[in-house]
């Protein structure tokens, strides 16, 4: 009679690894596993000698960067929802005069045939005579569902203005 009770007590007292079960992964301060955290780096630059504009997208997840050079933007994978927690924008402006420039984080839905776009964040009217790097930070909490694409948009890039590089880094996590 006491033998089954003793076995149950031993099983309850045995650590999860000894029972053949994996413990749940530890959660981050956001309440999600670290594997679901994601950083998206959207950067665009203009060659000051040719005026050719190039856009690159980098993603950082699980300790690894992956780059897609010449990409149109970052698209949320099928079956996932991406929660944006914050974004930071930087612009590099050469010294001199010109037209004020603007930078926006745009959202569109190419898979659904939506060709319009919506600006999630805007870094407007970077002064034409501002030399060096300028930075702006936004905090958020909105959800991007599968198929939505984030991309960077710049108005008055070189040669219209002297802004030669723009970058938006978005932080968030997958649900």
C-alpha positions as CSV (number, residue, x, y, z in Angstrom):
1,X,0.0,0.0,0.0
2,X,2.8,2.4,0.8
3,X,4.8,1.5,-2.2
4,X,2.6,3.4,-4.8
5,X,2.4,6.5,-2.5
6,X,6.2,6.4,-2.1
7,X,6.6,6.3,-5.9
8,X,4.3,9.3,-6.4
9,X,6.2,11.2,-3.8
10,X,9.5,10.5,-5.5
11,X,8.2,11.5,-8.9
12,X,6.9,14.8,-7.5
13,X,10.2,15.5,-5.7
14,X,12.3,14.6,-8.8
15,X,13.6,17.6,-10.9
16,X,12.0,18.1,-14.3
17,X,15.2,17.1,-16.1
18,X,15.3,13.8,-14.3
19,X,11.7,13.1,-15.3
20,X,12.6,13.5,-19.0
21,X,10.6,16.8,-19.4
22,X,12.2,20.0,-20.5
23,X,11.7,23.0,-18.3
24,X,10.0,26.0,-19.9
25,X,12.4,28.5,-21.4
26,X,13.1,31.5,-19.2
27,X,11.1,34.6,-20.1
28,X,12.6,38.1,-20.7
29,X,11.4,41.3,-19.1
30,X,8.8,41.5,-21.8
31,X,7.3,38.2,-20.7
32,X,8.3,36.3,-23.9
33,X,11.1,33.8,-24.5
34,X,14.4,35.3,-25.7
35,X,14.1,33.4,-29.0
36,X,11.1,35.6,-29.9
37,X,12.9,38.9,-29.5
38,X,13.8,40.6,-32.8
39,X,15.6,43.7,-34.0
40,X,15.1,44.9,-37.5
41,X,17.6,47.3,-39.0
42,X,16.4,49.3,-42.1
43,X,19.1,51.4,-43.6
44,X,19.4,53.4,-46.8
45,X,22.3,55.3,-48.2
46,X,23.1,57.5,-51.1
47,X,26.4,57.3,-53.0
48,X,27.6,61.0,-52.9
49,X,29.4,60.6,-56.3
50,X,26.6,58.8,-58.3
51,X,23.4,59.5,-56.3
52,X,22.5,55.8,-56.4
53,X,20.3,54.9,-53.4
54,X,20.7,51.5,-51.7
55,X,18.5,49.9,-49.0
56,X,19.5,47.1,-46.8
57,X,17.6,45.1,-44.2
58,X,19.2,43.3,-41.2
59,X,17.5,41.1,-38.6
60,X,19.0,40.1,-35.3
61,X,17.5,37.1,-33.6
62,X,19.0,34.5,-31.3
63,X,22.3,36.2,-31.2
64,X,22.8,36.2,-35.0
65,X,22.5,39.0,-37.6
66,X,21.1,38.1,-41.1
67,X,21.4,40.8,-43.9
68,X,19.4,41.2,-47.1
69,X,21.2,43.7,-49.2
70,X,19.0,45.6,-51.7
71,X,15.8,44.5,-50.0
72,X,12.5,46.4,-50.2
73,X,11.8,46.1,-46.5
74,X,11.1,43.7,-43.7
75,X,8.0,41.5,-44.1
76,X,6.4,39.8,-41.1
77,X,6.6,36.0,-41.7
78,X,3.5,33.8,-42.3
79,X,1.8,32.7,-39.1
80,X,3.6,35.3,-37.0
81,X,2.6,38.6,-35.4
82,X,5.4,41.2,-34.6
83,X,4.8,43.5,-31.7
84,X,6.9,46.8,-32.1
85,X,8.1,48.1,-28.8
86,X,10.3,51.0,-29.9
87,X,12.2,52.4,-32.8
88,X,15.2,54.7,-33.2
89,X,16.1,56.7,-36.3
90,X,19.5,58.2,-37.3
91,X,20.4,60.4,-40.2
92,X,23.8,61.4,-41.4
93,X,23.8,64.9,-42.9
94,X,26.8,66.4,-44.7
95,X,27.5,70.1,-44.0
96,X,26.3,72.7,-46.4
97,X,23.0,74.0,-47.6
98,X,20.1,72.3,-49.3
99,X,16.5,71.2,-48.7
100,X,15.4,69.9,-45.3
101,X,15.0,66.1,-45.4
102,X,12.5,63.8,-43.9
103,X,12.6,60.1,-42.9
104,X,9.6,57.8,-42.3
105,X,9.0,54.2,-41.2
106,X,6.4,53.1,-43.7
107,X,4.0,50.1,-43.6
108,X,2.3,48.4,-46.5
109,X,0.7,45.1,-47.4
110,X,2.0,43.8,-50.7
111,X,0.5,40.3,-50.3
112,X,-3.0,41.8,-50.0
113,X,-2.7,44.1,-53.0
114,X,-2.5,47.2,-50.8
115,X,-0.2,49.5,-52.6
116,X,-0.7,52.5,-50.3
117,X,1.3,53.0,-47.2
118,X,1.1,54.5,-43.7
119,X,3.8,56.2,-41.8
120,X,4.3,54.6,-38.4
121,X,7.0,57.1,-37.4
122,X,8.3,60.3,-39.0
123,X,11.6,62.2,-38.5
124,X,10.6,65.4,-40.3
125,X,12.5,68.4,-41.4
126,X,16.1,67.5,-40.7
127,X,17.7,70.9,-41.1
128,X,19.5,71.5,-44.3
129,X,22.5,72.9,-42.5
130,X,22.8,70.2,-39.8
131,X,26.1,68.5,-40.0
132,X,26.7,65.1,-38.4
133,X,24.4,62.5,-37.0
134,X,20.9,63.3,-35.6
135,X,18.8,60.7,-33.7
136,X,15.2,60.4,-32.6
137,X,13.5,57.7,-30.6
138,X,9.8,56.5,-30.5
139,X,8.1,54.0,-28.2
140,X,5.1,52.0,-29.4
141,X,3.2,48.8,-28.7
142,X,1.4,48.1,-32.0
143,X,1.1,44.8,-33.7
144,X,2.1,43.9,-37.3
145,X,0.4,40.8,-38.6
146,X,1.7,38.4,-41.2
147,X,2.3,39.8,-44.6
148,X,2.7,43.4,-43.5
149,X,6.0,45.0,-44.6
150,X,8.0,47.7,-42.9
151,X,10.2,49.9,-45.1
152,X,12.2,53.1,-44.9
153,X,11.2,56.1,-46.9
154,X,13.4,59.2,-47.3
155,X,12.3,62.5,-48.8
156,X,15.0,64.8,-50.3
157,X,17.9,62.5,-50.2
158,X,21.2,63.5,-51.8
159,X,21.5,65.4,-54.1
160,X,18.3,67.3,-53.3
161,X,19.6,67.6,-49.7
162,X,22.9,66.6,-48.2
163,X,21.5,63.7,-46.2
164,X,23.6,60.8,-47.2
165,X,22.5,58.0,-44.8
166,X,19.4,57.1,-42.9
167,X,18.7,54.2,-40.6
168,X,15.7,53.0,-38.5
169,X,16.2,50.3,-36.0
170,X,13.0,48.6,-34.7
171,X,12.8,46.5,-31.6
172,X,10.0,44.0,-30.8
173,X,9.0,40.4,-30.4
174,X,7.0,37.7,-32.1
175,X,3.8,36.3,-30.7
